Amino acid sequence: MPRAALKRTGTPPDEAEWTAIATRDPAARGRFVIGVVTTGIYCAPGCPARLPGRGNVRRFADWRAAEAAGFRACLRCRPRVEAAELT
């Protein structure tokens, strides 16, 4: 899906969520996912990939909401697989 097709849904992360993302806090995994507008990828908050610019990050409640907005799952942190393991 081209980046232009991404829906600008989701919300910017609040301060606590951004801190969890920036520090790769393992306790935040499973609470929400982040979509990176510039890449079209969504990740778990503890993903080891390079930290995106805060202005490019959108917060989604789960992987379903991120995919509905046009994002695809990260191949490094595999947030969709993780969500299945948590249930």
HTML snippet that shows the backbone in 3Dmol.js (N, CA, C, O; Angstrom):
<script src="https://3Dmol.org/build/3Dmol-min.js"></script>
<div id="view" style="width:600px;height:400px;position:relative"></div>
<script>
const pdb = `
ATOM      1  N   MET A   1       0.852  -1.174   0.000  1.00  0.00           N
ATOM      2  CA  MET A   1       0.000   0.000   0.000  1.00  0.00           C
ATOM      3  C   MET A   1       0.898   1.236   0.000  1.00  0.00           C
ATOM      4  O   MET A   1       1.785   1.334   0.847  1.00  0.00           O
ATOM      5  N   PRO A   2       0.702   2.170  -0.906  1.00  0.00           N
ATOM      6  CA  PRO A   2       1.523   3.369  -0.934  1.00  0.00           C
ATOM      7  C   PRO A   2       1.337   4.202   0.330  1.00  0.00           C
ATOM      8  O   PRO A   2       0.266   4.205   0.938  1.00  0.00           O
ATOM      9  N   ARG A   3       2.388   4.898   0.708  1.00  0.00           N
ATOM     10  CA  ARG A   3       2.319   5.717   1.925  1.00  0.00           C
ATOM     11  C   ARG A   3       1.195   6.740   1.871  1.00  0.00           C
ATOM     12  O   ARG A   3       0.597   7.057   2.899  1.00  0.00           O
ATOM     13  N   ALA A   4       0.903   7.256   0.694  1.00  0.00           N
ATOM     14  CA  ALA A   4      -0.154   8.254   0.568  1.00  0.00           C
ATOM     15  C   ALA A   4      -1.506   7.687   0.971  1.00  0.00           C
ATOM     16  O   ALA A   4      -2.414   8.438   1.325  1.00  0.00           O
ATOM     17  N   ALA A   5      -1.647   6.351   0.919  1.00  0.00           N
ATOM     18  CA  ALA A   5      -2.926   5.725   1.247  1.00  0.00           C
ATOM     19  C   ALA A   5      -3.115   5.539   2.752  1.00  0.00           C
ATOM     20  O   ALA A   5      -4.193   5.136   3.190  1.00  0.00           O
ATOM     21  N   LEU A   6      -2.088   5.824   3.545  1.00  0.00           N
ATOM     22  CA  LEU A   6      -2.236   5.675   4.991  1.00  0.00           C
ATOM     23  C   LEU A   6      -3.262   6.666   5.506  1.00  0.00           C
ATOM     24  O   LEU A   6      -3.250   7.842   5.143  1.00  0.00           O
ATOM     25  N   LYS A   7      -4.126   6.189   6.335  1.00  0.00           N
ATOM     26  CA  LYS A   7      -5.100   7.074   6.960  1.00  0.00           C
ATOM     27  C   LYS A   7      -4.420   7.738   8.151  1.00  0.00           C
ATOM     28  O   LYS A   7      -3.758   7.068   8.943  1.00  0.00           O
ATOM     29  N   ARG A   8      -4.576   9.001   8.275  1.00  0.00           N
ATOM     30  CA  ARG A   8      -3.955   9.739   9.387  1.00  0.00           C
ATOM     31  C   ARG A   8      -4.825   9.606  10.632  1.00  0.00           C
ATOM     32  O   ARG A   8      -5.263  10.594  11.221  1.00  0.00           O
ATOM     33  N   THR A   9      -5.056   8.368  11.006  1.00  0.00           N
ATOM     34  CA  THR A   9      -5.805   8.101  12.220  1.00  0.00           C
ATOM     35  C   THR A   9      -4.826   7.790  13.327  1.00  0.00           C
ATOM     36  O   THR A   9      -3.616   7.940  13.154  1.00  0.00           O
ATOM     37  N   GLY A  10      -5.326   7.369  14.430  1.00  0.00           N
ATOM     38  CA  GLY A  10      -4.456   7.166  15.574  1.00  0.00           C
ATOM     39  C   GLY A  10      -4.181   8.511  16.211  1.00  0.00           C
ATOM     40  O   GLY A  10      -4.504   9.559  15.652  1.00  0.00           O
ATOM     41  N   THR A  11      -3.595   8.468  17.359  1.00  0.00           N
ATOM     42  CA  THR A  11      -3.292   9.699  18.072  1.00  0.00           C
ATOM     43  C   THR A  11      -1.800   9.760  18.369  1.00  0.00           C
ATOM     44  O   THR A  11      -1.143   8.723  18.458  1.00  0.00           O
ATOM     45  N   PRO A  12      -1.266  10.951  18.520  1.00  0.00           N
ATOM     46  CA  PRO A  12       0.132  11.031  18.945  1.00  0.00           C
ATOM     47  C   PRO A  12       0.261  10.442  20.354  1.00  0.00           C
ATOM     48  O   PRO A  12      -0.662  10.568  21.158  1.00  0.00           O
ATOM     49  N   PRO A  13       1.378   9.810  20.656  1.00  0.00           N
ATOM     50  CA  PRO A  13       1.543   9.238  21.998  1.00  0.00           C
ATOM     51  C   PRO A  13       1.653  10.338  23.052  1.00  0.00           C
ATOM     52  O   PRO A  13       2.226  11.399  22.806  1.00  0.00           O
ATOM     53  N   ASP A  14       1.094  10.062  24.226  1.00  0.00           N
ATOM     54  CA  ASP A  14       1.249  11.026  25.314  1.00  0.00           C
ATOM     55  C   ASP A  14       2.665  10.899  25.892  1.00  0.00           C
ATOM     56  O   ASP A  14       3.455  10.078  25.427  1.00  0.00           O
ATOM     57  N   GLU A  15       2.974  11.698  26.887  1.00  0.00           N
ATOM     58  CA  GLU A  15       4.337  11.739  27.431  1.00  0.00           C
ATOM     59  C   GLU A  15       4.781  10.386  27.998  1.00  0.00           C
ATOM     60  O   GLU A  15       5.904   9.947  27.754  1.00  0.00           O
ATOM     61  N   ALA A  16       3.898   9.730  28.753  1.00  0.00           N
ATOM     62  CA  ALA A  16       4.248   8.426  29.342  1.00  0.00           C
ATOM     63  C   ALA A  16       4.459   7.374  28.252  1.00  0.00           C
ATOM     64  O   ALA A  16       5.381   6.562  28.338  1.00  0.00           O
ATOM     65  N   GLU A  17       3.606   7.391  27.231  1.00  0.00           N
ATOM     66  CA  GLU A  17       3.752   6.428  26.133  1.00  0.00           C
ATOM     67  C   GLU A  17       5.040   6.693  25.351  1.00  0.00           C
ATOM     68  O   GLU A  17       5.744   5.754  24.978  1.00  0.00           O
ATOM     69  N   TRP A  18       5.345   7.959  25.106  1.00  0.00           N
ATOM     70  CA  TRP A  18       6.571   8.277  24.382  1.00  0.00           C
ATOM     71  C   TRP A  18       7.803   7.833  25.184  1.00  0.00           C
ATOM     72  O   TRP A  18       8.770   7.331  24.610  1.00  0.00           O
ATOM     73  N   THR A  19       7.765   8.016  26.492  1.00  0.00           N
ATOM     74  CA  THR A  19       8.875   7.568  27.332  1.00  0.00           C
ATOM     75  C   THR A  19       9.042   6.053  27.211  1.00  0.00           C
ATOM     76  O   THR A  19      10.165   5.558  27.113  1.00  0.00           O
ATOM     77  N   ALA A  20       7.936   5.321  27.218  1.00  0.00           N
ATOM     78  CA  ALA A  20       7.988   3.862  27.065  1.00  0.00           C
ATOM     79  C   ALA A  20       8.561   3.474  25.703  1.00  0.00           C
ATOM     80  O   ALA A  20       9.323   2.512  25.600  1.00  0.00           O
ATOM     81  N   ILE A  21       8.200   4.212  24.669  1.00  0.00           N
ATOM     82  CA  ILE A  21       8.702   3.938  23.323  1.00  0.00           C
ATOM     83  C   ILE A  21      10.200   4.242  23.254  1.00  0.00           C
ATOM     84  O   ILE A  21      10.984   3.430  22.764  1.00  0.00           O
ATOM     85  N   ALA A  22      10.583   5.408  23.746  1.00  0.00           N
ATOM     86  CA  ALA A  22      11.973   5.859  23.653  1.00  0.00           C
ATOM     87  C   ALA A  22      12.924   4.998  24.481  1.00  0.00           C
ATOM     88  O   ALA A  22      14.080   4.812  24.102  1.00  0.00           O
ATOM     89  N   THR A  23      12.445   4.472  25.607  1.00  0.00           N
ATOM     90  CA  THR A  23      13.303   3.640  26.467  1.00  0.00           C
ATOM     91  C   THR A  23      13.142   2.154  26.157  1.00  0.00           C
ATOM     92  O   THR A  23      13.796   1.308  26.766  1.00  0.00           O
ATOM     93  N   ARG A  24      12.269   1.849  25.211  1.00  0.00           N
ATOM     94  CA  ARG A  24      11.981   0.456  24.828  1.00  0.00           C
ATOM     95  C   ARG A  24      11.574  -0.377  26.050  1.00  0.00           C
ATOM     96  O   ARG A  24      12.053  -1.490  26.267  1.00  0.00           O
ATOM     97  N   ASP A  25      10.682   0.207  26.823  1.00  0.00           N
ATOM     98  CA  ASP A  25      10.207  -0.413  28.058  1.00  0.00           C
ATOM     99  C   ASP A  25       9.462  -1.711  27.749  1.00  0.00           C
ATOM    100  O   ASP A  25       8.426  -1.673  27.086  1.00  0.00           O
ATOM    101  N   PRO A  26       9.964  -2.857  28.212  1.00  0.00           N
ATOM    102  CA  PRO A  26       9.296  -4.128  27.917  1.00  0.00           C
ATOM    103  C   PRO A  26       7.911  -4.240  28.558  1.00  0.00           C
ATOM    104  O   PRO A  26       7.079  -5.015  28.087  1.00  0.00           O
ATOM    105  N   ALA A  27       7.657  -3.489  29.611  1.00  0.00           N
ATOM    106  CA  ALA A  27       6.342  -3.527  30.270  1.00  0.00           C
ATOM    107  C   ALA A  27       5.246  -2.916  29.402  1.00  0.00           C
ATOM    108  O   ALA A  27       4.067  -3.190  29.623  1.00  0.00           O
ATOM    109  N   ALA A  28       5.610  -2.098  28.425  1.00  0.00           N
ATOM    110  CA  ALA A  28       4.615  -1.443  27.565  1.00  0.00           C
ATOM    111  C   ALA A  28       4.140  -2.354  26.438  1.00  0.00           C
ATOM    112  O   ALA A  28       3.113  -2.079  25.817  1.00  0.00           O
ATOM    113  N   ARG A  29       4.861  -3.417  26.168  1.00  0.00           N
ATOM    114  CA  ARG A  29       4.469  -4.325  25.083  1.00  0.00           C
ATOM    115  C   ARG A  29       3.105  -4.937  25.381  1.00  0.00           C
ATOM    116  O   ARG A  29       2.845  -5.404  26.490  1.00  0.00           O
ATOM    117  N   GLY A  30       2.250  -4.924  24.381  1.00  0.00           N
ATOM    118  CA  GLY A  30       0.914  -5.478  24.534  1.00  0.00           C
ATOM    119  C   GLY A  30      -0.136  -4.456  24.947  1.00  0.00           C
ATOM    120  O   GLY A  30      -1.330  -4.744  24.870  1.00  0.00           O
ATOM    121  N   ARG A  31       0.279  -3.267  25.383  1.00  0.00           N
ATOM    122  CA  ARG A  31      -0.690  -2.238  25.781  1.00  0.00           C
ATOM    123  C   ARG A  31      -1.179  -1.414  24.614  1.00  0.00           C
ATOM    124  O   ARG A  31      -2.328  -0.972  24.599  1.00  0.00           O
ATOM    125  N   PHE A  32      -0.303  -1.199  23.617  1.00  0.00           N
ATOM    126  CA  PHE A  32      -0.648  -0.439  22.424  1.00  0.00           C
ATOM    127  C   PHE A  32       0.406  -0.734  21.366  1.00  0.00           C
ATOM    128  O   PHE A  32       1.420  -1.371  21.651  1.00  0.00           O
ATOM    129  N   VAL A  33       0.162  -0.268  20.138  1.00  0.00           N
ATOM    130  CA  VAL A  33       1.161  -0.347  19.083  1.00  0.00           C
ATOM    131  C   VAL A  33       1.349   1.047  18.513  1.00  0.00           C
ATOM    132  O   VAL A  33       0.486   1.912  18.660  1.00  0.00           O
ATOM    133  N   ILE A  34       2.493   1.259  17.857  1.00  0.00           N
ATOM    134  CA  ILE A  34       2.748   2.558  17.247  1.00  0.00           C
ATOM    135  C   ILE A  34       2.903   2.392  15.748  1.00  0.00           C
ATOM    136  O   ILE A  34       3.547   1.455  15.276  1.00  0.00           O
ATOM    137  N   GLY A  35       2.313   3.300  15.016  1.00  0.00           N
ATOM    138  CA  GLY A  35       2.473   3.336  13.572  1.00  0.00           C
ATOM    139  C   GLY A  35       3.406   4.479  13.217  1.00  0.00           C
ATOM    140  O   GLY A  35       3.276   5.576  13.760  1.00  0.00           O
ATOM    141  N   VAL A  36       4.339   4.237  12.317  1.00  0.00           N
ATOM    142  CA  VAL A  36       5.275   5.269  11.881  1.00  0.00           C
ATOM    143  C   VAL A  36       4.834   5.720  10.492  1.00  0.00           C
ATOM    144  O   VAL A  36       4.918   4.963   9.525  1.00  0.00           O
ATOM    145  N   VAL A  37       4.370   6.944  10.407  1.00  0.00           N
ATOM    146  CA  VAL A  37       3.780   7.465   9.178  1.00  0.00           C
ATOM    147  C   VAL A  37       4.770   7.457   8.017  1.00  0.00           C
ATOM    148  O   VAL A  37       4.374   7.190   6.882  1.00  0.00           O
ATOM    149  N   THR A  38       6.035   7.739   8.270  1.00  0.00           N
ATOM    150  CA  THR A  38       7.019   7.835   7.193  1.00  0.00           C
ATOM    151  C   THR A  38       7.379   6.487   6.579  1.00  0.00           C
ATOM    152  O   THR A  38       7.832   6.431   5.436  1.00  0.00           O
ATOM    153  N   THR A  39       7.183   5.403   7.323  1.00  0.00           N
ATOM    154  CA  THR A  39       7.517   4.076   6.794  1.00  0.00           C
ATOM    155  C   THR A  39       6.292   3.225   6.500  1.00  0.00           C
ATOM    156  O   THR A  39       6.375   2.282   5.714  1.00  0.00           O
ATOM    157  N   GLY A  40       5.160   3.536   7.114  1.00  0.00           N
ATOM    158  CA  GLY A  40       3.959   2.733   6.932  1.00  0.00           C
ATOM    159  C   GLY A  40       3.977   1.451   7.737  1.00  0.00           C
ATOM    160  O   GLY A  40       3.234   0.518   7.434  1.00  0.00           O
ATOM    161  N   ILE A  41       4.817   1.392   8.759  1.00  0.00           N
ATOM    162  CA  ILE A  41       4.978   0.183   9.571  1.00  0.00           C
ATOM    163  C   ILE A  41       4.483   0.446  10.988  1.00  0.00           C
ATOM    164  O   ILE A  41       4.635   1.549  11.512  1.00  0.00           O
ATOM    165  N   TYR A  42       3.889  -0.577  11.607  1.00  0.00           N
ATOM    166  CA  TYR A  42       3.545  -0.453  13.024  1.00  0.00           C
ATOM    167  C   TYR A  42       4.375  -1.437  13.833  1.00  0.00           C
ATOM    168  O   TYR A  42       4.712  -2.524  13.365  1.00  0.00           O
ATOM    169  N   CYS A  43       4.699  -1.030  15.060  1.00  0.00           N
ATOM    170  CA  CYS A  43       5.583  -1.798  15.941  1.00  0.00           C
ATOM    171  C   CYS A  43       5.007  -1.865  17.350  1.00  0.00           C
ATOM    172  O   CYS A  43       4.118  -1.101  17.725  1.00  0.00           O
ATOM    173  N   ALA A  44       5.546  -2.800  18.106  1.00  0.00           N
ATOM    174  CA  ALA A  44       5.300  -2.826  19.552  1.00  0.00           C
ATOM    175  C   ALA A  44       6.179  -1.736  20.173  1.00  0.00           C
ATOM    176  O   ALA A  44       7.217  -1.398  19.605  1.00  0.00           O
ATOM    177  N   PRO A  45       5.793  -1.184  21.315  1.00  0.00           N
ATOM    178  CA  PRO A  45       6.578  -0.103  21.919  1.00  0.00           C
ATOM    179  C   PRO A  45       8.029  -0.466  22.234  1.00  0.00           C
ATOM    180  O   PRO A  45       8.875   0.428  22.261  1.00  0.00           O
ATOM    181  N   GLY A  46       8.346  -1.707  22.468  1.00  0.00           N
ATOM    182  CA  GLY A  46       9.706  -2.103  22.810  1.00  0.00           C
ATOM    183  C   GLY A  46      10.545  -2.541  21.620  1.00  0.00           C
ATOM    184  O   GLY A  46      11.590  -3.164  21.809  1.00  0.00           O
ATOM    185  N   CYS A  47      10.123  -2.238  20.411  1.00  0.00           N
ATOM    186  CA  CYS A  47      10.821  -2.688  19.206  1.00  0.00           C
ATOM    187  C   CYS A  47      12.274  -2.198  19.185  1.00  0.00           C
ATOM    188  O   CYS A  47      12.546  -1.042  19.508  1.00  0.00           O
ATOM    189  N   PRO A  48      13.211  -3.086  18.801  1.00  0.00           N
ATOM    190  CA  PRO A  48      14.612  -2.686  18.751  1.00  0.00           C
ATOM    191  C   PRO A  48      14.985  -1.862  17.505  1.00  0.00           C
ATOM    192  O   PRO A  48      16.135  -1.443  17.373  1.00  0.00           O
ATOM    193  N   ALA A  49      14.051  -1.632  16.613  1.00  0.00           N
ATOM    194  CA  ALA A  49      14.347  -0.841  15.413  1.00  0.00           C
ATOM    195  C   ALA A  49      14.681   0.598  15.801  1.00  0.00           C
ATOM    196  O   ALA A  49      14.433   1.026  16.928  1.00  0.00           O
ATOM    197  N   ARG A  50      15.240   1.323  14.856  1.00  0.00           N
ATOM    198  CA  ARG A  50      15.619   2.711  15.103  1.00  0.00           C
ATOM    199  C   ARG A  50      14.424   3.524  15.589  1.00  0.00           C
ATOM    200  O   ARG A  50      13.310   3.353  15.095  1.00  0.00           O
ATOM    201  N   LEU A  51      14.655   4.401  16.551  1.00  0.00           N
ATOM    202  CA  LEU A  51      13.594   5.224  17.121  1.00  0.00           C
ATOM    203  C   LEU A  51      13.106   6.240  16.089  1.00  0.00           C
ATOM    204  O   LEU A  51      13.908   7.002  15.550  1.00  0.00           O
ATOM    205  N   PRO A  52      11.799   6.260  15.806  1.00  0.00           N
ATOM    206  CA  PRO A  52      11.278   7.224  14.827  1.00  0.00           C
ATOM    207  C   PRO A  52      11.171   8.612  15.451  1.00  0.00           C
ATOM    208  O   PRO A  52      11.195   8.766  16.672  1.00  0.00           O
ATOM    209  N   GLY A  53      11.056   9.597  14.605  1.00  0.00           N
ATOM    210  CA  GLY A  53      10.789  10.953  15.093  1.00  0.00           C
ATOM    211  C   GLY A  53       9.413  11.000  15.739  1.00  0.00           C
ATOM    212  O   GLY A  53       8.459  10.418  15.221  1.00  0.00           O
ATOM    213  N   ARG A  54       9.312  11.675  16.843  1.00  0.00           N
ATOM    214  CA  ARG A  54       8.055  11.692  17.591  1.00  0.00           C
ATOM    215  C   ARG A  54       6.874  12.200  16.756  1.00  0.00           C
ATOM    216  O   ARG A  54       5.755  11.706  16.897  1.00  0.00           O
ATOM    217  N   GLY A  55       7.118  13.162  15.909  1.00  0.00           N
ATOM    218  CA  GLY A  55       6.048  13.712  15.072  1.00  0.00           C
ATOM    219  C   GLY A  55       5.520  12.742  14.030  1.00  0.00           C
ATOM    220  O   GLY A  55       4.451  12.965  13.463  1.00  0.00           O
ATOM    221  N   ASN A  56       6.253  11.675  13.771  1.00  0.00           N
ATOM    222  CA  ASN A  56       5.841  10.679  12.783  1.00  0.00           C
ATOM    223  C   ASN A  56       5.136   9.482  13.397  1.00  0.00           C
ATOM    224  O   ASN A  56       4.766   8.549  12.684  1.00  0.00           O
ATOM    225  N   VAL A  57       4.946   9.497  14.701  1.00  0.00           N
ATOM    226  CA  VAL A  57       4.389   8.348  15.410  1.00  0.00           C
ATOM    227  C   VAL A  57       2.909   8.558  15.700  1.00  0.00           C
ATOM    228  O   VAL A  57       2.491   9.631  16.135  1.00  0.00           O
ATOM    229  N   ARG A  58       2.129   7.515  15.450  1.00  0.00           N
ATOM    230  CA  ARG A  58       0.705   7.491  15.815  1.00  0.00           C
ATOM    231  C   ARG A  58       0.481   6.289  16.711  1.00  0.00           C
ATOM    232  O   ARG A  58       1.052   5.222  16.484  1.00  0.00           O
ATOM    233  N   ARG A  59      -0.342   6.458  17.719  1.00  0.00           N
ATOM    234  CA  ARG A  59      -0.647   5.396  18.674  1.00  0.00           C
ATOM    235  C   ARG A  59      -1.954   4.726  18.277  1.00  0.00           C
ATOM    236  O   ARG A  59      -2.928   5.394  17.928  1.00  0.00           O
ATOM    237  N   PHE A  60      -1.963   3.403  18.334  1.00  0.00           N
ATOM    238  CA  PHE A  60      -3.172   2.630  18.065  1.00  0.00           C
ATOM    239  C   PHE A  60      -3.397   1.666  19.216  1.00  0.00           C
ATOM    240  O   PHE A  60      -2.445   1.204  19.845  1.00  0.00           O
ATOM    241  N   ALA A  61      -4.649   1.366  19.488  1.00  0.00           N
ATOM    242  CA  ALA A  61      -4.989   0.480  20.600  1.00  0.00           C
ATOM    243  C   ALA A  61      -4.455  -0.938  20.373  1.00  0.00           C
ATOM    244  O   ALA A  61      -4.033  -1.602  21.320  1.00  0.00           O
ATOM    245  N   ASP A  62      -4.473  -1.397  19.129  1.00  0.00           N
ATOM    246  CA  ASP A  62      -3.994  -2.750  18.831  1.00  0.00           C
ATOM    247  C   ASP A  62      -3.613  -2.856  17.358  1.00  0.00           C
ATOM    248  O   ASP A  62      -3.753  -1.898  16.598  1.00  0.00           O
ATOM    249  N   TRP A  63      -3.132  -4.027  16.970  1.00  0.00           N
ATOM    250  CA  TRP A  63      -2.673  -4.228  15.597  1.00  0.00           C
ATOM    251  C   TRP A  63      -3.810  -4.127  14.588  1.00  0.00           C
ATOM    252  O   TRP A  63      -3.588  -3.730  13.444  1.00  0.00           O
ATOM    253  N   ARG A  64      -5.006  -4.478  14.993  1.00  0.00           N
ATOM    254  CA  ARG A  64      -6.148  -4.402  14.063  1.00  0.00           C
ATOM    255  C   ARG A  64      -6.413  -2.960  13.636  1.00  0.00           C
ATOM    256  O   ARG A  64      -6.659  -2.686  12.462  1.00  0.00           O
ATOM    257  N   ALA A  65      -6.359  -2.040  14.605  1.00  0.00           N
ATOM    258  CA  ALA A  65      -6.576  -0.622  14.299  1.00  0.00           C
ATOM    259  C   ALA A  65      -5.464  -0.085  13.403  1.00  0.00           C
ATOM    260  O   ALA A  65      -5.726   0.703  12.494  1.00  0.00           O
ATOM    261  N   ALA A  66      -4.234  -0.504  13.653  1.00  0.00           N
ATOM    262  CA  ALA A  66      -3.104  -0.055  12.829  1.00  0.00           C
ATOM    263  C   ALA A  66      -3.252  -0.568  11.397  1.00  0.00           C
ATOM    264  O   ALA A  66      -3.022   0.179  10.447  1.00  0.00           O
ATOM    265  N   GLU A  67      -3.627  -1.815  11.238  1.00  0.00           N
ATOM    266  CA  GLU A  67      -3.802  -2.369   9.893  1.00  0.00           C
ATOM    267  C   GLU A  67      -4.989  -1.741   9.186  1.00  0.00           C
ATOM    268  O   GLU A  67      -4.949  -1.540   7.972  1.00  0.00           O
ATOM    269  N   ALA A  68      -6.040  -1.428   9.924  1.00  0.00           N
ATOM    270  CA  ALA A  68      -7.193  -0.760   9.318  1.00  0.00           C
ATOM    271  C   ALA A  68      -6.816   0.632   8.798  1.00  0.00           C
ATOM    272  O   ALA A  68      -7.431   1.142   7.861  1.00  0.00           O
ATOM    273  N   ALA A  69      -5.804   1.235   9.414  1.00  0.00           N
ATOM    274  CA  ALA A  69      -5.331   2.551   8.979  1.00  0.00           C
ATOM    275  C   ALA A  69      -4.315   2.453   7.845  1.00  0.00           C
ATOM    276  O   ALA A  69      -3.843   3.473   7.344  1.00  0.00           O
ATOM    277  N   GLY A  70      -3.975   1.225   7.437  1.00  0.00           N
ATOM    278  CA  GLY A  70      -3.094   1.039   6.296  1.00  0.00           C
ATOM    279  C   GLY A  70      -1.649   0.714   6.626  1.00  0.00           C
ATOM    280  O   GLY A  70      -0.817   0.651   5.722  1.00  0.00           O
ATOM    281  N   PHE A  71      -1.329   0.505   7.891  1.00  0.00           N
ATOM    282  CA  PHE A  71       0.038   0.166   8.289  1.00  0.00           C
ATOM    283  C   PHE A  71       0.251  -1.341   8.180  1.00  0.00           C
ATOM    284  O   PHE A  71      -0.704  -2.115   8.243  1.00  0.00           O
ATOM    285  N   ARG A  72       1.515  -1.755   8.016  1.00  0.00           N
ATOM    286  CA  ARG A  72       1.845  -3.182   7.997  1.00  0.00           C
ATOM    287  C   ARG A  72       2.753  -3.495   9.176  1.00  0.00           C
ATOM    288  O   ARG A  72       3.441  -2.615   9.694  1.00  0.00           O
ATOM    289  N   ALA A  73       2.747  -4.749   9.594  1.00  0.00           N
ATOM    290  CA  ALA A  73       3.480  -5.172  10.789  1.00  0.00           C
ATOM    291  C   ALA A  73       4.988  -5.126  10.581  1.00  0.00           C
ATOM    292  O   ALA A  73       5.490  -5.422   9.497  1.00  0.00           O
ATOM    293  N   CYS A  74       5.691  -4.754  11.624  1.00  0.00           N
ATOM    294  CA  CYS A  74       7.152  -4.751  11.642  1.00  0.00           C
ATOM    295  C   CYS A  74       7.658  -6.193  11.595  1.00  0.00           C
ATOM    296  O   CYS A  74       7.115  -7.069  12.269  1.00  0.00           O
ATOM    297  N   LEU A  75       8.685  -6.431  10.805  1.00  0.00           N
ATOM    298  CA  LEU A  75       9.258  -7.767  10.709  1.00  0.00           C
ATOM    299  C   LEU A  75      10.266  -8.048  11.826  1.00  0.00           C
ATOM    300  O   LEU A  75      10.655  -9.197  12.037  1.00  0.00           O
ATOM    301  N   ARG A  76      10.688  -7.008  12.537  1.00  0.00           N
ATOM    302  CA  ARG A  76      11.636  -7.219  13.639  1.00  0.00           C
ATOM    303  C   ARG A  76      10.921  -7.617  14.922  1.00  0.00           C
ATOM    304  O   ARG A  76      11.259  -8.630  15.534  1.00  0.00           O
ATOM    305  N   CYS A  77       9.932  -6.824  15.331  1.00  0.00           N
ATOM    306  CA  CYS A  77       9.293  -7.099  16.624  1.00  0.00           C
ATOM    307  C   CYS A  77       8.032  -7.957  16.500  1.00  0.00           C
ATOM    308  O   CYS A  77       7.541  -8.484  17.498  1.00  0.00           O
ATOM    309  N   ARG A  78       7.510  -8.098  15.286  1.00  0.00           N
ATOM    310  CA  ARG A  78       6.340  -8.942  15.022  1.00  0.00           C
ATOM    311  C   ARG A  78       5.209  -8.724  16.035  1.00  0.00           C
ATOM    312  O   ARG A  78       4.844  -9.648  16.761  1.00  0.00           O
ATOM    313  N   PRO A  79       4.657  -7.512  16.084  1.00  0.00           N
ATOM    314  CA  PRO A  79       3.635  -7.189  17.093  1.00  0.00           C
ATOM    315  C   PRO A  79       2.354  -8.002  16.957  1.00  0.00           C
ATOM    316  O   PRO A  79       1.645  -8.208  17.942  1.00  0.00           O
ATOM    317  N   ARG A  80       2.056  -8.456  15.770  1.00  0.00           N
ATOM    318  CA  ARG A  80       0.832  -9.252  15.572  1.00  0.00           C
ATOM    319  C   ARG A  80       0.997 -10.635  16.188  1.00  0.00           C
ATOM    320  O   ARG A  80       0.054 -11.144  16.793  1.00  0.00           O
ATOM    321  N   VAL A  81       2.139 -11.243  16.058  1.00  0.00           N
ATOM    322  CA  VAL A  81       2.412 -12.547  16.660  1.00  0.00           C
ATOM    323  C   VAL A  81       2.391 -12.432  18.172  1.00  0.00           C
ATOM    324  O   VAL A  81       1.831 -13.283  18.864  1.00  0.00           O
ATOM    325  N   GLU A  82       3.008 -11.367  18.683  1.00  0.00           N
ATOM    326  CA  GLU A  82       3.026 -11.147  20.119  1.00  0.00           C
ATOM    327  C   GLU A  82       1.623 -11.011  20.685  1.00  0.00           C
ATOM    328  O   GLU A  82       1.331 -11.546  21.754  1.00  0.00           O
ATOM    329  N   ALA A  83       0.755 -10.302  19.980  1.00  0.00           N
ATOM    330  CA  ALA A  83      -0.612 -10.127  20.460  1.00  0.00           C
ATOM    331  C   ALA A  83      -1.336 -11.463  20.557  1.00  0.00           C
ATOM    332  O   ALA A  83      -2.119 -11.682  21.481  1.00  0.00           O
ATOM    333  N   ALA A  84      -1.080 -12.349  19.614  1.00  0.00           N
ATOM    334  CA  ALA A  84      -1.706 -13.669  19.653  1.00  0.00           C
ATOM    335  C   ALA A  84      -1.194 -14.480  20.855  1.00  0.00           C
ATOM    336  O   ALA A  84      -1.942 -15.266  21.437  1.00  0.00           O
ATOM    337  N   GLU A  85       0.068 -14.289  21.222  1.00  0.00           N
ATOM    338  CA  GLU A  85       0.636 -15.017  22.348  1.00  0.00           C
ATOM    339  C   GLU A  85       0.119 -14.493  23.683  1.00  0.00           C
ATOM    340  O   GLU A  85       0.088 -15.230  24.668  1.00  0.00           O
ATOM    341  N   LEU A  86      -0.285 -13.230  23.721  1.00  0.00           N
ATOM    342  CA  LEU A  86      -0.773 -12.656  24.981  1.00  0.00           C
ATOM    343  C   LEU A  86      -2.200 -13.086  25.303  1.00  0.00           C
ATOM    344  O   LEU A  86      -2.626 -13.015  26.455  1.00  0.00           O
ATOM    345  N   THR A  87      -2.941 -13.534  24.283  1.00  0.00           N
ATOM    346  CA  THR A  87      -4.335 -13.914  24.524  1.00  0.00           C
ATOM    347  C   THR A  87      -4.481 -15.379  24.827  1.00  0.00           C
ATOM    348  O   THR A  87      -5.594 -15.854  25.052  1.00  0.00           O
TER     349      THR A  87
END
`;
const viewer = $3Dmol.createViewer("view");
viewer.addModel(pdb, "pdb");
viewer.setStyle({}, {cartoon: {color: "spectrum"}});
viewer.zoomTo();
viewer.render();
</script>
